[in-house]
């Protein structure tokens, strides 16, 4: 299964077996053509369609590839940082709790990108990757051009107390450690694409 967030709205690419598990309020679109996919994308972008959209196919990977052809793909990577007390580090950017992430530089692999972005955006040094987490996909537009961003996520450990430094030039105005029992504050004010990822970690 693939999940993409368009205007913070989830769109799933699933097989027929998974379709049987969906609720009656969800929209199922079976074996859609590229034009049909485009139709639903535009409806979501124009805020004319809400709820879970499920594109169903015996080959969901191929269907997802067709969907990707509507966008320019950007690769990014980021990290969920844990300290020795089990707290998670979040950045506060543009009024929303977020995780450090960013686009890959030329020649970087995803792990290198994630570690660099964590250091640049938070000041955390010598973080160590412990496990790769599920990737997220979300869309946006620049000058009328559709962009699909794939972000690969890594759980990291921060070995010791460090001096946190928010990257002001990236609109990061705050950094804060949250314990698992405080995480609801983040979930109430973060991006929908991050919520399943965070719940899988905590």
Rosetta constraint file for C-alpha pairs under 8 A:
AtomPair CA 1 CA 12 HARMONIC 6.86 0.50
AtomPair CA 1 CA 13 HARMONIC 5.55 0.50
AtomPair CA 1 CA 14 HARMONIC 4.96 0.50
AtomPair CA 1 CA 15 HARMONIC 7.44 0.50
AtomPair CA 1 CA 60 HARMONIC 7.06 0.50
AtomPair CA 2 CA 12 HARMONIC 5.66 0.50
AtomPair CA 2 CA 13 HARMONIC 5.08 0.50
AtomPair CA 2 CA 14 HARMONIC 6.95 0.50
AtomPair CA 2 CA 60 HARMONIC 7.88 0.50
AtomPair CA 2 CA 61 HARMONIC 7.96 0.50
AtomPair CA 2 CA 64 HARMONIC 7.31 0.50
AtomPair CA 3 CA 10 HARMONIC 6.47 0.50
AtomPair CA 3 CA 11 HARMONIC 5.63 0.50
AtomPair CA 3 CA 12 HARMONIC 4.59 0.50
AtomPair CA 3 CA 13 HARMONIC 6.51 0.50
AtomPair CA 3 CA 136 HARMONIC 7.50 0.50
AtomPair CA 3 CA 137 HARMONIC 6.81 0.50
AtomPair CA 4 CA 9 HARMONIC 7.99 0.50
AtomPair CA 4 CA 10 HARMONIC 5.71 0.50
AtomPair CA 4 CA 11 HARMONIC 5.20 0.50
AtomPair CA 4 CA 12 HARMONIC 6.52 0.50
AtomPair CA 4 CA 136 HARMONIC 7.23 0.50
AtomPair CA 4 CA 137 HARMONIC 4.84 0.50
AtomPair CA 4 CA 138 HARMONIC 5.36 0.50
AtomPair CA 4 CA 139 HARMONIC 7.56 0.50
AtomPair CA 5 CA 9 HARMONIC 5.02 0.50
AtomPair CA 5 CA 10 HARMONIC 4.54 0.50
AtomPair CA 5 CA 11 HARMONIC 6.10 0.50
AtomPair CA 5 CA 137 HARMONIC 6.32 0.50
AtomPair CA 5 CA 138 HARMONIC 4.53 0.50
AtomPair CA 5 CA 139 HARMONIC 6.39 0.50
AtomPair CA 5 CA 192 HARMONIC 7.85 0.50
AtomPair CA 5 CA 193 HARMONIC 6.33 0.50
AtomPair CA 6 CA 10 HARMONIC 6.49 0.50
AtomPair CA 6 CA 11 HARMONIC 7.20 0.50
AtomPair CA 6 CA 41 HARMONIC 7.73 0.50
AtomPair CA 6 CA 44 HARMONIC 7.02 0.50
AtomPair CA 6 CA 45 HARMONIC 7.11 0.50
AtomPair CA 6 CA 138 HARMONIC 6.00 0.50
AtomPair CA 6 CA 139 HARMONIC 5.33 0.50
AtomPair CA 6 CA 140 HARMONIC 7.34 0.50
AtomPair CA 7 CA 44 HARMONIC 7.15 0.50
AtomPair CA 7 CA 45 HARMONIC 6.43 0.50
AtomPair CA 7 CA 139 HARMONIC 7.15 0.50
AtomPair CA 7 CA 140 HARMONIC 7.38 0.50
AtomPair CA 8 CA 138 HARMONIC 7.74 0.50
AtomPair CA 8 CA 191 HARMONIC 7.25 0.50
AtomPair CA 8 CA 192 HARMONIC 5.94 0.50
AtomPair CA 8 CA 193 HARMONIC 7.03 0.50
AtomPair CA 9 CA 44 HARMONIC 7.78 0.50
AtomPair CA 9 CA 50 HARMONIC 7.25 0.50
AtomPair CA 9 CA 51 HARMONIC 7.15 0.50
AtomPair CA 9 CA 52 HARMONIC 7.21 0.50
AtomPair CA 9 CA 192 HARMONIC 7.85 0.50
AtomPair CA 10 CA 51 HARMONIC 7.72 0.50
AtomPair CA 10 CA 52 HARMONIC 5.80 0.50
AtomPair CA 10 CA 53 HARMONIC 6.83 0.50
AtomPair CA 11 CA 52 HARMONIC 6.15 0.50
AtomPair CA 11 CA 53 HARMONIC 4.89 0.50
AtomPair CA 11 CA 54 HARMONIC 5.93 0.50
AtomPair CA 11 CA 55 HARMONIC 7.62 0.50
AtomPair CA 12 CA 52 HARMONIC 7.65 0.50
AtomPair CA 12 CA 53 HARMONIC 6.22 0.50
AtomPair CA 12 CA 54 HARMONIC 4.69 0.50
AtomPair CA 12 CA 55 HARMONIC 6.05 0.50
AtomPair CA 13 CA 54 HARMONIC 5.92 0.50
AtomPair CA 13 CA 55 HARMONIC 4.86 0.50
AtomPair CA 13 CA 56 HARMONIC 6.03 0.50
AtomPair CA 13 CA 57 HARMONIC 7.57 0.50
AtomPair CA 13 CA 60 HARMONIC 5.55 0.50
AtomPair CA 13 CA 61 HARMONIC 7.80 0.50
AtomPair CA 13 CA 63 HARMONIC 7.19 0.50
AtomPair CA 13 CA 64 HARMONIC 6.49 0.50
AtomPair CA 14 CA 18 HARMONIC 6.00 0.50
AtomPair CA 14 CA 19 HARMONIC 6.62 0.50
AtomPair CA 14 CA 54 HARMONIC 6.80 0.50
AtomPair CA 14 CA 55 HARMONIC 6.23 0.50
AtomPair CA 14 CA 56 HARMONIC 5.05 0.50
AtomPair CA 14 CA 57 HARMONIC 6.38 0.50
AtomPair CA 14 CA 60 HARMONIC 5.54 0.50
AtomPair CA 15 CA 19 HARMONIC 6.32 0.50
AtomPair CA 15 CA 56 HARMONIC 5.38 0.50
AtomPair CA 15 CA 57 HARMONIC 5.09 0.50
AtomPair CA 15 CA 58 HARMONIC 5.25 0.50
AtomPair CA 15 CA 59 HARMONIC 6.89 0.50
AtomPair CA 15 CA 60 HARMONIC 5.97 0.50
AtomPair CA 16 CA 20 HARMONIC 6.60 0.50
AtomPair CA 16 CA 56 HARMONIC 6.12 0.50
AtomPair CA 16 CA 57 HARMONIC 6.39 0.50
AtomPair CA 16 CA 58 HARMONIC 6.40 0.50
AtomPair CA 17 CA 21 HARMONIC 7.40 0.50
AtomPair CA 18 CA 22 HARMONIC 7.13 0.50
AtomPair CA 19 CA 28 HARMONIC 7.54 0.50
AtomPair CA 19 CA 54 HARMONIC 7.76 0.50
AtomPair CA 19 CA 56 HARMONIC 6.82 0.50
AtomPair CA 22 CA 26 HARMONIC 6.65 0.50
AtomPair CA 25 CA 51 HARMONIC 7.90 0.50
AtomPair CA 26 CA 51 HARMONIC 6.54 0.50
AtomPair CA 26 CA 52 HARMONIC 5.27 0.50
AtomPair CA 26 CA 53 HARMONIC 6.36 0.50
AtomPair CA 26 CA 54 HARMONIC 7.35 0.50
AtomPair CA 27 CA 51 HARMONIC 7.59 0.50
AtomPair CA 27 CA 52 HARMONIC 6.26 0.50
AtomPair CA 27 CA 53 HARMONIC 4.96 0.50
AtomPair CA 27 CA 54 HARMONIC 5.91 0.50
AtomPair CA 28 CA 53 HARMONIC 6.38 0.50
AtomPair CA 28 CA 54 HARMONIC 4.88 0.50
AtomPair CA 28 CA 55 HARMONIC 6.08 0.50
AtomPair CA 28 CA 56 HARMONIC 6.72 0.50
AtomPair CA 29 CA 53 HARMONIC 7.71 0.50
AtomPair CA 29 CA 54 HARMONIC 6.13 0.50
AtomPair CA 29 CA 55 HARMONIC 4.89 0.50
AtomPair CA 29 CA 56 HARMONIC 5.87 0.50
AtomPair CA 30 CA 55 HARMONIC 6.05 0.50
AtomPair CA 30 CA 56 HARMONIC 4.66 0.50
AtomPair CA 30 CA 57 HARMONIC 6.18 0.50
AtomPair CA 31 CA 55 HARMONIC 7.08 0.50
AtomPair CA 31 CA 56 HARMONIC 5.79 0.50
AtomPair CA 31 CA 57 HARMONIC 5.03 0.50
AtomPair CA 31 CA 58 HARMONIC 7.96 0.50
AtomPair CA 32 CA 36 HARMONIC 5.54 0.50
AtomPair CA 32 CA 37 HARMONIC 6.22 0.50
AtomPair CA 32 CA 55 HARMONIC 6.99 0.50
AtomPair CA 32 CA 56 HARMONIC 7.72 0.50
AtomPair CA 33 CA 37 HARMONIC 6.31 0.50
AtomPair CA 34 CA 38 HARMONIC 6.13 0.50
AtomPair CA 34 CA 66 HARMONIC 6.30 0.50
AtomPair CA 34 CA 67 HARMONIC 7.00 0.50
AtomPair CA 35 CA 39 HARMONIC 6.14 0.50
AtomPair CA 36 CA 40 HARMONIC 6.50 0.50
AtomPair CA 37 CA 41 HARMONIC 6.18 0.50
AtomPair CA 37 CA 67 HARMONIC 6.85 0.50
AtomPair CA 38 CA 42 HARMONIC 6.16 0.50
AtomPair CA 38 CA 67 HARMONIC 7.89 0.50
AtomPair CA 38 CA 70 HARMONIC 7.64 0.50
AtomPair CA 39 CA 43 HARMONIC 6.33 0.50
AtomPair CA 40 CA 44 HARMONIC 6.27 0.50
AtomPair CA 40 CA 49 HARMONIC 7.95 0.50
AtomPair CA 41 CA 45 HARMONIC 6.16 0.50
AtomPair CA 42 CA 46 HARMONIC 6.07 0.50
AtomPair CA 43 CA 47 HARMONIC 6.27 0.50
AtomPair CA 43 CA 48 HARMONIC 5.10 0.50
AtomPair CA 43 CA 49 HARMONIC 5.62 0.50
AtomPair CA 44 CA 48 HARMONIC 5.83 0.50
AtomPair CA 44 CA 49 HARMONIC 5.09 0.50
AtomPair CA 44 CA 50 HARMONIC 6.92 0.50
AtomPair CA 55 CA 60 HARMONIC 7.97 0.50
AtomPair CA 55 CA 63 HARMONIC 8.00 0.50
AtomPair CA 56 CA 60 HARMONIC 6.82 0.50
AtomPair CA 57 CA 63 HARMONIC 7.00 0.50
AtomPair CA 59 CA 63 HARMONIC 6.48 0.50
AtomPair CA 60 CA 64 HARMONIC 6.03 0.50
AtomPair CA 61 CA 65 HARMONIC 6.29 0.50
AtomPair CA 62 CA 66 HARMONIC 6.39 0.50
AtomPair CA 63 CA 67 HARMONIC 6.37 0.50
AtomPair CA 64 CA 68 HARMONIC 6.21 0.50
AtomPair CA 65 CA 69 HARMONIC 6.47 0.50
AtomPair CA 66 CA 70 HARMONIC 7.42 0.50
AtomPair CA 67 CA 71 HARMONIC 7.72 0.50
AtomPair CA 68 CA 72 HARMONIC 7.63 0.50
AtomPair CA 68 CA 73 HARMONIC 7.36 0.50
AtomPair CA 68 CA 148 HARMONIC 7.35 0.50
AtomPair CA 70 CA 146 HARMONIC 7.26 0.50
AtomPair CA 71 CA 145 HARMONIC 7.74 0.50
AtomPair CA 71 CA 146 HARMONIC 5.07 0.50
AtomPair CA 71 CA 147 HARMONIC 5.14 0.50
AtomPair CA 71 CA 148 HARMONIC 5.66 0.50
AtomPair CA 72 CA 145 HARMONIC 7.95 0.50
AtomPair CA 72 CA 146 HARMONIC 6.40 0.50
AtomPair CA 72 CA 147 HARMONIC 4.88 0.50
AtomPair CA 72 CA 148 HARMONIC 5.93 0.50
AtomPair CA 73 CA 147 HARMONIC 6.10 0.50
AtomPair CA 73 CA 148 HARMONIC 4.89 0.50
AtomPair CA 73 CA 149 HARMONIC 5.84 0.50
AtomPair CA 73 CA 150 HARMONIC 7.23 0.50
AtomPair CA 74 CA 103 HARMONIC 7.23 0.50
AtomPair CA 74 CA 147 HARMONIC 7.12 0.50
AtomPair CA 74 CA 148 HARMONIC 6.19 0.50
AtomPair CA 74 CA 149 HARMONIC 4.76 0.50
AtomPair CA 74 CA 150 HARMONIC 6.25 0.50
AtomPair CA 75 CA 103 HARMONIC 5.95 0.50
AtomPair CA 75 CA 104 HARMONIC 6.35 0.50
AtomPair CA 75 CA 149 HARMONIC 6.01 0.50
AtomPair CA 75 CA 150 HARMONIC 5.17 0.50
AtomPair CA 75 CA 151 HARMONIC 6.17 0.50
AtomPair CA 75 CA 152 HARMONIC 7.99 0.50
AtomPair CA 76 CA 101 HARMONIC 6.86 0.50
AtomPair CA 76 CA 102 HARMONIC 5.21 0.50
AtomPair CA 76 CA 103 HARMONIC 4.10 0.50
AtomPair CA 76 CA 104 HARMONIC 5.45 0.50
AtomPair CA 76 CA 110 HARMONIC 7.27 0.50
AtomPair CA 76 CA 113 HARMONIC 7.41 0.50
AtomPair CA 76 CA 114 HARMONIC 7.99 0.50
AtomPair CA 76 CA 149 HARMONIC 6.97 0.50
AtomPair CA 76 CA 150 HARMONIC 6.02 0.50
AtomPair CA 76 CA 151 HARMONIC 4.56 0.50
AtomPair CA 76 CA 152 HARMONIC 6.37 0.50
AtomPair CA 77 CA 101 HARMONIC 5.42 0.50
AtomPair CA 77 CA 102 HARMONIC 5.78 0.50
AtomPair CA 77 CA 103 HARMONIC 6.56 0.50
AtomPair CA 77 CA 104 HARMONIC 7.04 0.50
AtomPair CA 77 CA 110 HARMONIC 5.71 0.50
AtomPair CA 77 CA 111 HARMONIC 7.37 0.50
AtomPair CA 77 CA 113 HARMONIC 5.83 0.50
AtomPair CA 77 CA 114 HARMONIC 4.82 0.50
AtomPair CA 77 CA 117 HARMONIC 7.90 0.50
AtomPair CA 77 CA 151 HARMONIC 4.86 0.50
AtomPair CA 77 CA 152 HARMONIC 4.58 0.50
AtomPair CA 77 CA 153 HARMONIC 5.74 0.50
AtomPair CA 77 CA 154 HARMONIC 7.91 0.50
AtomPair CA 78 CA 99 HARMONIC 7.11 0.50
AtomPair CA 78 CA 100 HARMONIC 5.55 0.50
AtomPair CA 78 CA 101 HARMONIC 3.78 0.50
AtomPair CA 78 CA 102 HARMONIC 6.45 0.50
AtomPair CA 78 CA 113 HARMONIC 7.24 0.50
AtomPair CA 78 CA 114 HARMONIC 4.26 0.50
AtomPair CA 78 CA 115 HARMONIC 7.36 0.50
AtomPair CA 78 CA 117 HARMONIC 6.62 0.50
AtomPair CA 78 CA 118 HARMONIC 6.85 0.50
AtomPair CA 78 CA 151 HARMONIC 6.97 0.50
AtomPair CA 78 CA 152 HARMONIC 6.45 0.50
AtomPair CA 78 CA 153 HARMONIC 5.08 0.50
AtomPair CA 78 CA 154 HARMONIC 6.43 0.50
AtomPair CA 79 CA 99 HARMONIC 6.77 0.50
AtomPair CA 79 CA 100 HARMONIC 6.07 0.50
AtomPair CA 79 CA 101 HARMONIC 6.58 0.50
AtomPair CA 79 CA 114 HARMONIC 5.82 0.50
AtomPair CA 79 CA 115 HARMONIC 7.32 0.50
AtomPair CA 79 CA 118 HARMONIC 6.50 0.50
AtomPair CA 79 CA 153 HARMONIC 5.49 0.50
AtomPair CA 79 CA 154 HARMONIC 4.85 0.50
AtomPair CA 79 CA 155 HARMONIC 5.71 0.50
AtomPair CA 79 CA 156 HARMONIC 6.43 0.50
AtomPair CA 80 CA 88 HARMONIC 6.75 0.50
AtomPair CA 80 CA 89 HARMONIC 6.92 0.50
AtomPair CA 80 CA 99 HARMONIC 6.70 0.50
AtomPair CA 80 CA 100 HARMONIC 7.70 0.50
AtomPair CA 80 CA 153 HARMONIC 7.34 0.50
AtomPair CA 80 CA 154 HARMONIC 6.27 0.50
AtomPair CA 80 CA 155 HARMONIC 4.81 0.50
AtomPair CA 80 CA 156 HARMONIC 5.95 0.50
AtomPair CA 81 CA 88 HARMONIC 5.55 0.50
AtomPair CA 81 CA 89 HARMONIC 5.54 0.50
AtomPair CA 81 CA 127 HARMONIC 7.83 0.50
AtomPair CA 81 CA 155 HARMONIC 6.06 0.50
AtomPair CA 81 CA 156 HARMONIC 4.72 0.50
AtomPair CA 81 CA 157 HARMONIC 5.56 0.50
AtomPair CA 81 CA 158 HARMONIC 6.45 0.50
AtomPair CA 82 CA 86 HARMONIC 5.60 0.50
AtomPair CA 82 CA 87 HARMONIC 5.40 0.50
AtomPair CA 82 CA 88 HARMONIC 4.75 0.50
AtomPair CA 82 CA 89 HARMONIC 6.63 0.50
AtomPair CA 82 CA 155 HARMONIC 7.55 0.50
AtomPair CA 82 CA 156 HARMONIC 6.09 0.50
AtomPair CA 82 CA 157 HARMONIC 4.82 0.50
AtomPair CA 82 CA 158 HARMONIC 5.88 0.50
AtomPair CA 83 CA 87 HARMONIC 5.57 0.50
AtomPair CA 83 CA 88 HARMONIC 6.83 0.50
AtomPair CA 83 CA 157 HARMONIC 5.79 0.50
AtomPair CA 83 CA 158 HARMONIC 4.84 0.50
AtomPair CA 83 CA 159 HARMONIC 6.57 0.50
AtomPair CA 83 CA 160 HARMONIC 7.22 0.50
AtomPair CA 83 CA 161 HARMONIC 7.97 0.50
AtomPair CA 84 CA 157 HARMONIC 7.55 0.50
AtomPair CA 84 CA 158 HARMONIC 6.99 0.50
AtomPair CA 84 CA 159 HARMONIC 6.62 0.50
AtomPair CA 84 CA 160 HARMONIC 7.18 0.50
AtomPair CA 86 CA 179 HARMONIC 6.62 0.50
AtomPair CA 86 CA 180 HARMONIC 7.72 0.50
AtomPair CA 87 CA 177 HARMONIC 5.72 0.50
AtomPair CA 87 CA 178 HARMONIC 5.17 0.50
AtomPair CA 87 CA 179 HARMONIC 4.35 0.50
AtomPair CA 87 CA 180 HARMONIC 6.69 0.50
AtomPair CA 88 CA 177 HARMONIC 5.36 0.50
AtomPair CA 88 CA 178 HARMONIC 5.22 0.50
AtomPair CA 88 CA 179 HARMONIC 6.37 0.50
AtomPair CA 88 CA 180 HARMONIC 7.73 0.50
AtomPair CA 89 CA 99 HARMONIC 7.65 0.50
AtomPair CA 89 CA 175 HARMONIC 7.05 0.50
AtomPair CA 89 CA 176 HARMONIC 5.73 0.50
AtomPair CA 89 CA 177 HARMONIC 4.48 0.50
AtomPair CA 89 CA 178 HARMONIC 6.38 0.50
AtomPair CA 90 CA 97 HARMONIC 6.26 0.50
AtomPair CA 90 CA 98 HARMONIC 5.79 0.50
AtomPair CA 90 CA 99 HARMONIC 5.37 0.50
AtomPair CA 90 CA 100 HARMONIC 7.39 0.50
AtomPair CA 90 CA 175 HARMONIC 5.77 0.50
AtomPair CA 90 CA 176 HARMONIC 5.55 0.50
AtomPair CA 90 CA 177 HARMONIC 6.42 0.50
AtomPair CA 90 CA 178 HARMONIC 7.57 0.50
AtomPair CA 91 CA 97 HARMONIC 5.77 0.50
AtomPair CA 91 CA 98 HARMONIC 5.25 0.50
AtomPair CA 91 CA 99 HARMONIC 5.77 0.50
AtomPair CA 91 CA 100 HARMONIC 6.63 0.50
AtomPair CA 91 CA 122 HARMONIC 7.47 0.50
AtomPair CA 91 CA 166 HARMONIC 7.64 0.50
AtomPair CA 91 CA 172 HARMONIC 6.48 0.50
AtomPair CA 91 CA 173 HARMONIC 7.71 0.50
AtomPair CA 91 CA 174 HARMONIC 5.82 0.50
AtomPair CA 91 CA 175 HARMONIC 4.62 0.50
AtomPair CA 91 CA 176 HARMONIC 6.68 0.50
AtomPair CA 92 CA 96 HARMONIC 5.60 0.50
AtomPair CA 92 CA 97 HARMONIC 4.67 0.50
AtomPair CA 92 CA 98 HARMONIC 6.09 0.50
AtomPair CA 92 CA 172 HARMONIC 5.67 0.50
AtomPair CA 92 CA 173 HARMONIC 5.82 0.50
AtomPair CA 92 CA 174 HARMONIC 4.83 0.50
AtomPair CA 92 CA 175 HARMONIC 6.05 0.50
AtomPair CA 93 CA 97 HARMONIC 6.42 0.50
AtomPair CA 93 CA 98 HARMONIC 6.74 0.50
AtomPair CA 93 CA 171 HARMONIC 5.64 0.50
AtomPair CA 93 CA 172 HARMONIC 4.52 0.50
AtomPair CA 93 CA 173 HARMONIC 6.08 0.50
AtomPair CA 93 CA 174 HARMONIC 7.29 0.50
AtomPair CA 94 CA 171 HARMONIC 6.49 0.50
AtomPair CA 94 CA 172 HARMONIC 7.26 0.50
AtomPair CA 94 CA 173 HARMONIC 7.96 0.50
AtomPair CA 96 CA 189 HARMONIC 5.71 0.50
AtomPair CA 96 CA 190 HARMONIC 5.54 0.50
AtomPair CA 96 CA 191 HARMONIC 7.78 0.50
AtomPair CA 97 CA 186 HARMONIC 5.96 0.50
AtomPair CA 97 CA 189 HARMONIC 6.05 0.50
AtomPair CA 97 CA 190 HARMONIC 5.02 0.50
AtomPair CA 97 CA 191 HARMONIC 7.90 0.50
AtomPair CA 98 CA 190 HARMONIC 6.15 0.50
AtomPair CA 98 CA 191 HARMONIC 7.35 0.50
AtomPair CA 100 CA 117 HARMONIC 6.29 0.50
AtomPair CA 100 CA 118 HARMONIC 5.43 0.50
AtomPair CA 100 CA 121 HARMONIC 6.12 0.50
AtomPair CA 100 CA 122 HARMONIC 7.36 0.50
AtomPair CA 101 CA 114 HARMONIC 6.36 0.50
AtomPair CA 101 CA 117 HARMONIC 5.51 0.50
AtomPair CA 101 CA 118 HARMONIC 6.74 0.50
AtomPair CA 101 CA 151 HARMONIC 7.89 0.50
AtomPair CA 102 CA 113 HARMONIC 7.31 0.50
AtomPair CA 102 CA 114 HARMONIC 7.43 0.50
AtomPair CA 102 CA 117 HARMONIC 5.96 0.50
AtomPair CA 103 CA 113 HARMONIC 7.28 0.50
AtomPair CA 104 CA 108 HARMONIC 6.11 0.50
AtomPair CA 104 CA 109 HARMONIC 7.40 0.50
AtomPair CA 104 CA 110 HARMONIC 7.06 0.50
AtomPair CA 104 CA 113 HARMONIC 5.38 0.50
AtomPair CA 105 CA 113 HARMONIC 7.14 0.50
AtomPair CA 108 CA 112 HARMONIC 5.87 0.50
AtomPair CA 108 CA 113 HARMONIC 6.13 0.50
AtomPair CA 109 CA 113 HARMONIC 6.29 0.50
AtomPair CA 110 CA 114 HARMONIC 6.15 0.50
AtomPair CA 110 CA 152 HARMONIC 6.85 0.50
AtomPair CA 111 CA 115 HARMONIC 6.24 0.50
AtomPair CA 111 CA 129 HARMONIC 7.89 0.50
AtomPair CA 111 CA 154 HARMONIC 7.64 0.50
AtomPair CA 112 CA 116 HARMONIC 6.09 0.50
AtomPair CA 113 CA 117 HARMONIC 6.04 0.50
AtomPair CA 114 CA 118 HARMONIC 6.14 0.50
AtomPair CA 114 CA 153 HARMONIC 7.50 0.50
AtomPair CA 114 CA 154 HARMONIC 7.27 0.50
AtomPair CA 115 CA 119 HARMONIC 6.33 0.50
AtomPair CA 115 CA 127 HARMONIC 7.01 0.50
AtomPair CA 116 CA 120 HARMONIC 6.10 0.50
AtomPair CA 117 CA 121 HARMONIC 5.88 0.50
AtomPair CA 118 CA 122 HARMONIC 5.76 0.50
AtomPair CA 118 CA 123 HARMONIC 7.15 0.50
AtomPair CA 118 CA 124 HARMONIC 6.51 0.50
AtomPair CA 119 CA 123 HARMONIC 4.66 0.50
AtomPair CA 119 CA 124 HARMONIC 4.85 0.50
AtomPair CA 119 CA 125 HARMONIC 5.67 0.50
AtomPair CA 120 CA 124 HARMONIC 7.92 0.50
AtomPair CA 120 CA 167 HARMONIC 6.59 0.50
AtomPair CA 121 CA 165 HARMONIC 7.38 0.50
AtomPair CA 121 CA 166 HARMONIC 5.69 0.50
AtomPair CA 121 CA 167 HARMONIC 4.77 0.50
AtomPair CA 121 CA 170 HARMONIC 7.66 0.50
AtomPair CA 121 CA 172 HARMONIC 7.51 0.50
AtomPair CA 122 CA 164 HARMONIC 5.66 0.50
AtomPair CA 122 CA 165 HARMONIC 5.23 0.50
AtomPair CA 122 CA 166 HARMONIC 5.04 0.50
AtomPair CA 122 CA 167 HARMONIC 6.57 0.50
AtomPair CA 122 CA 175 HARMONIC 7.13 0.50
AtomPair CA 123 CA 163 HARMONIC 6.95 0.50
AtomPair CA 123 CA 164 HARMONIC 5.10 0.50
AtomPair CA 123 CA 165 HARMONIC 4.77 0.50
AtomPair CA 123 CA 166 HARMONIC 6.85 0.50
AtomPair CA 124 CA 158 HARMONIC 7.40 0.50
AtomPair CA 124 CA 162 HARMONIC 6.52 0.50
AtomPair CA 124 CA 163 HARMONIC 7.40 0.50
AtomPair CA 124 CA 164 HARMONIC 6.36 0.50
AtomPair CA 124 CA 165 HARMONIC 7.93 0.50
AtomPair CA 125 CA 158 HARMONIC 7.89 0.50
AtomPair CA 125 CA 162 HARMONIC 7.86 0.50
AtomPair CA 126 CA 158 HARMONIC 7.22 0.50
AtomPair CA 126 CA 159 HARMONIC 7.58 0.50
AtomPair CA 127 CA 156 HARMONIC 6.14 0.50
AtomPair CA 127 CA 157 HARMONIC 5.69 0.50
AtomPair CA 127 CA 158 HARMONIC 4.97 0.50
AtomPair CA 127 CA 159 HARMONIC 6.86 0.50
AtomPair CA 128 CA 156 HARMONIC 5.24 0.50
AtomPair CA 128 CA 157 HARMONIC 5.36 0.50
AtomPair CA 128 CA 158 HARMONIC 6.81 0.50
AtomPair CA 128 CA 159 HARMONIC 7.94 0.50
AtomPair CA 129 CA 154 HARMONIC 6.36 0.50
AtomPair CA 129 CA 155 HARMONIC 5.90 0.50
AtomPair CA 129 CA 156 HARMONIC 4.29 0.50
AtomPair CA 129 CA 157 HARMONIC 6.56 0.50
AtomPair CA 130 CA 154 HARMONIC 7.38 0.50
AtomPair CA 130 CA 155 HARMONIC 5.74 0.50
AtomPair CA 130 CA 156 HARMONIC 5.40 0.50
AtomPair CA 130 CA 157 HARMONIC 6.90 0.50
AtomPair CA 131 CA 154 HARMONIC 5.85 0.50
AtomPair CA 131 CA 155 HARMONIC 5.39 0.50
AtomPair CA 131 CA 156 HARMONIC 7.31 0.50
AtomPair CA 132 CA 152 HARMONIC 7.84 0.50
AtomPair CA 132 CA 153 HARMONIC 6.11 0.50
AtomPair CA 132 CA 154 HARMONIC 4.40 0.50
AtomPair CA 132 CA 155 HARMONIC 6.22 0.50
AtomPair CA 133 CA 152 HARMONIC 7.30 0.50
AtomPair CA 133 CA 153 HARMONIC 5.19 0.50
AtomPair CA 133 CA 154 HARMONIC 5.33 0.50
AtomPair CA 133 CA 155 HARMONIC 6.67 0.50
AtomPair CA 133 CA 197 HARMONIC 7.73 0.50
AtomPair CA 134 CA 152 HARMONIC 6.89 0.50
AtomPair CA 134 CA 153 HARMONIC 6.43 0.50
AtomPair CA 134 CA 197 HARMONIC 7.14 0.50
AtomPair CA 135 CA 150 HARMONIC 6.78 0.50
AtomPair CA 135 CA 151 HARMONIC 5.47 0.50
AtomPair CA 135 CA 152 HARMONIC 4.47 0.50
AtomPair CA 135 CA 153 HARMONIC 5.82 0.50
AtomPair CA 136 CA 150 HARMONIC 5.86 0.50
AtomPair CA 136 CA 151 HARMONIC 5.30 0.50
AtomPair CA 136 CA 152 HARMONIC 6.74 0.50
AtomPair CA 136 CA 153 HARMONIC 7.88 0.50
AtomPair CA 136 CA 193 HARMONIC 6.68 0.50
AtomPair CA 136 CA 194 HARMONIC 7.68 0.50
AtomPair CA 137 CA 148 HARMONIC 6.83 0.50
AtomPair CA 137 CA 149 HARMONIC 5.61 0.50
AtomPair CA 137 CA 150 HARMONIC 4.70 0.50
AtomPair CA 137 CA 151 HARMONIC 6.41 0.50
AtomPair CA 137 CA 193 HARMONIC 7.52 0.50
AtomPair CA 138 CA 148 HARMONIC 5.86 0.50
AtomPair CA 138 CA 149 HARMONIC 5.53 0.50
AtomPair CA 138 CA 150 HARMONIC 6.97 0.50
AtomPair CA 138 CA 193 HARMONIC 7.20 0.50
AtomPair CA 139 CA 146 HARMONIC 7.10 0.50
AtomPair CA 139 CA 147 HARMONIC 5.48 0.50
AtomPair CA 139 CA 148 HARMONIC 4.50 0.50
AtomPair CA 139 CA 149 HARMONIC 6.10 0.50
AtomPair CA 140 CA 146 HARMONIC 6.08 0.50
AtomPair CA 140 CA 147 HARMONIC 5.32 0.50
AtomPair CA 140 CA 148 HARMONIC 6.75 0.50
AtomPair CA 141 CA 145 HARMONIC 5.21 0.50
AtomPair CA 141 CA 146 HARMONIC 4.55 0.50
AtomPair CA 141 CA 147 HARMONIC 5.49 0.50
AtomPair CA 142 CA 146 HARMONIC 6.75 0.50
AtomPair CA 142 CA 147 HARMONIC 7.27 0.50
AtomPair CA 164 CA 175 HARMONIC 7.14 0.50
AtomPair CA 165 CA 175 HARMONIC 7.79 0.50
AtomPair CA 166 CA 172 HARMONIC 5.66 0.50
AtomPair CA 166 CA 173 HARMONIC 6.30 0.50
AtomPair CA 166 CA 174 HARMONIC 6.13 0.50
AtomPair CA 166 CA 175 HARMONIC 6.38 0.50
AtomPair CA 167 CA 171 HARMONIC 6.99 0.50
AtomPair CA 167 CA 172 HARMONIC 5.49 0.50
AtomPair CA 167 CA 173 HARMONIC 7.62 0.50
AtomPair CA 168 CA 172 HARMONIC 5.02 0.50
AtomPair CA 168 CA 173 HARMONIC 6.10 0.50
AtomPair CA 178 CA 182 HARMONIC 5.76 0.50
AtomPair CA 178 CA 183 HARMONIC 6.13 0.50
AtomPair CA 179 CA 183 HARMONIC 6.47 0.50
AtomPair CA 180 CA 202 HARMONIC 6.20 0.50
AtomPair CA 182 CA 186 HARMONIC 7.82 0.50
AtomPair CA 183 CA 187 HARMONIC 6.37 0.50
AtomPair CA 184 CA 188 HARMONIC 6.04 0.50
AtomPair CA 185 CA 189 HARMONIC 6.76 0.50
AtomPair CA 186 CA 190 HARMONIC 5.93 0.50
AtomPair CA 187 CA 195 HARMONIC 6.38 0.50
AtomPair CA 190 CA 194 HARMONIC 7.14 0.50
AtomPair CA 190 CA 195 HARMONIC 7.51 0.50
AtomPair CA 191 CA 195 HARMONIC 6.97 0.50
AtomPair CA 192 CA 196 HARMONIC 7.89 0.50
AtomPair CA 193 CA 197 HARMONIC 7.59 0.50
AtomPair CA 194 CA 198 HARMONIC 6.11 0.50
AtomPair CA 195 CA 199 HARMONIC 6.16 0.50
AtomPair CA 196 CA 200 HARMONIC 6.19 0.50
AtomPair CA 197 CA 201 HARMONIC 6.65 0.50
AtomPair CA 198 CA 202 HARMONIC 6.27 0.50
